[in-house]
Amino acid sequence: MFILFLYFDFVSYQLRIKEALDHADENIAWLSRFSDSKLEKRLDIVQAQIAIASQNKQPEALQLLHIWERQIIEARILKYSQQPQLDELTEIEQGVAEMEAFDEMLEKRNKVIAPKVQEQKTVTPPVEEKPAIEITQMKLF
């Protein structure tokens, strides 16, 4: 019975390893959506499991855990490599939104001010010119 259990355990690990390798890109993309603290916690758990599997001399479990560890690390790398691009896009979108808001404000301002400016242009009285005063040195004393 014990030998049968070990065989099923071995087959189970082999299937899990095959599945982890076949779906590595999907797993990494899925993991990269997690927060960094959650990924760090998962990595700590996997590393603790690696230590336990190493003590219990379970090579198949170690192989699977090392695959998971690598995928979590790759997910963190992917997350960090995408973040600057996301920040740049966010800054660009924010800048465009600010410029559009500024343009809207200018349009509203012009709608309010334009009639008043037209009124001032039509009502503006002519400026009277005062004769220039001649200053000579003799007048200063």
C-alpha positions as CSV (number, residue, x, y, z in Angstrom):
1,M,0.0,0.0,0.0
2,F,2.8,2.4,0.9
3,I,4.6,1.8,-2.4
4,L,1.3,2.4,-4.3
5,F,0.9,5.8,-2.4
6,L,4.5,6.8,-3.3
7,Y,3.8,5.9,-7.0
8,F,0.6,8.1,-7.1
9,D,2.5,10.8,-5.2
10,F,5.3,10.6,-7.9
11,V,2.8,10.7,-10.7
12,S,0.9,13.6,-9.1
13,Y,4.1,15.6,-8.9
14,Q,5.0,14.8,-12.5
15,L,1.6,16.0,-13.7
16,R,1.9,19.1,-11.6
17,I,5.4,19.8,-12.9
18,K,4.2,19.3,-16.5
19,E,1.2,21.6,-16.0
20,A,3.4,24.3,-14.3
21,L,5.9,24.2,-17.2
22,D,3.2,24.1,-19.9
23,H,1.3,27.0,-18.5
24,A,4.3,29.0,-17.2
25,D,3.5,32.2,-19.2
26,E,-0.1,32.2,-18.1
27,N,0.9,31.6,-14.5
28,I,3.4,34.4,-14.6
29,A,0.9,36.8,-16.2
30,W,-1.7,35.9,-13.6
31,L,0.8,36.3,-10.7
32,S,2.0,39.6,-12.0
33,R,-1.5,41.1,-11.3
34,F,-1.0,40.5,-7.5
35,S,0.3,43.2,-5.3
36,D,4.0,43.1,-4.4
37,S,3.3,42.3,-0.8
38,K,1.2,39.3,-1.8
39,L,3.9,38.0,-4.2
40,E,6.5,38.4,-1.5
41,K,4.3,36.4,0.9
42,R,3.8,33.7,-1.7
43,L,7.5,33.6,-2.3
44,D,8.2,33.3,1.4
45,I,5.8,30.4,1.7
46,V,7.3,28.6,-1.3
47,Q,10.8,29.0,0.1
48,A,9.6,27.6,3.4
49,Q,8.1,24.6,1.6
50,I,11.4,24.2,-0.3
51,A,13.2,23.9,3.0
52,I,10.7,21.3,4.3
53,A,10.9,19.3,1.1
54,S,14.6,19.4,1.2
55,Q,14.7,18.1,4.8
56,N,12.2,15.3,3.9
57,K,14.2,14.4,0.8
58,Q,11.4,14.9,-1.7
59,P,13.1,15.6,-5.1
60,E,9.8,15.8,-7.1
61,A,8.3,18.3,-4.6
62,L,11.6,20.3,-4.7
63,Q,11.5,20.4,-8.5
64,L,7.9,21.6,-8.5
65,L,8.5,24.2,-5.8
66,H,11.6,25.5,-7.6
67,I,9.4,26.0,-10.7
68,W,6.8,27.9,-8.7
69,E,9.6,30.0,-7.0
70,R,11.0,30.9,-10.4
71,Q,7.5,31.8,-11.7
72,I,6.8,34.1,-8.7
73,I,10.2,35.8,-9.2
74,E,9.5,36.2,-12.9
75,A,6.1,37.7,-12.1
76,R,7.7,40.2,-9.8
77,I,10.2,41.1,-12.6
78,L,7.4,41.4,-15.1
79,K,5.4,43.6,-12.7
80,Y,8.3,46.0,-12.2
81,S,9.2,46.1,-15.9
82,Q,5.6,47.1,-16.8
83,Q,5.3,49.7,-14.0
84,P,7.4,52.5,-15.5
85,Q,5.5,52.2,-18.8
86,L,2.2,52.4,-16.9
87,D,3.5,55.4,-14.9
88,E,4.6,57.1,-18.1
89,L,1.2,56.5,-19.8
90,T,-0.6,57.7,-16.7
91,E,1.5,60.9,-16.7
92,I,0.8,61.5,-20.4
93,E,-2.9,60.9,-20.0
94,Q,-2.9,63.2,-16.9
95,G,-1.1,65.9,-18.9
96,V,-3.5,65.6,-21.8
97,A,-6.5,65.8,-19.4
98,E,-5.0,68.9,-17.7
99,M,-4.4,70.6,-21.1
100,E,-8.0,69.8,-22.1
101,A,-9.3,71.2,-18.8
102,F,-7.2,74.3,-19.3
103,D,-8.6,74.8,-22.9
104,E,-12.2,74.4,-21.6
105,M,-11.5,77.0,-18.9
106,L,-10.1,79.4,-21.5
107,E,-13.1,78.9,-23.7
108,K,-15.5,79.6,-20.8
109,R,-13.4,82.6,-19.8
110,N,-13.5,84.0,-23.3
111,K,-17.3,83.6,-23.6
112,V,-17.7,85.6,-20.4
113,I,-15.1,88.2,-21.1
114,A,-15.6,88.7,-24.9
115,P,-18.8,90.8,-24.6
116,K,-17.3,93.0,-21.9
117,V,-14.2,93.6,-24.0
118,Q,-16.4,94.6,-27.0
119,E,-18.3,97.0,-24.8
120,Q,-15.1,98.6,-23.6
121,K,-13.9,99.0,-27.2
122,T,-17.0,100.8,-28.3
123,V,-17.4,103.0,-25.2
124,T,-13.7,104.0,-24.7
125,P,-13.5,107.8,-24.7
126,P,-10.7,109.4,-26.7
127,V,-7.6,110.2,-24.7
128,E,-6.8,113.9,-24.5
129,E,-3.3,114.8,-25.1
130,K,-1.8,117.2,-22.7
131,P,0.7,119.6,-24.1
132,A,4.3,118.8,-23.1
133,I,5.8,121.0,-20.6
134,E,9.1,122.6,-21.7
135,I,11.6,122.3,-19.0
136,T,14.7,124.4,-19.3
137,Q,17.5,124.8,-16.9
138,M,16.4,128.3,-16.1
139,K,13.0,127.3,-15.0
140,L,14.4,124.8,-12.5
141,F,15.9,127.6,-10.4
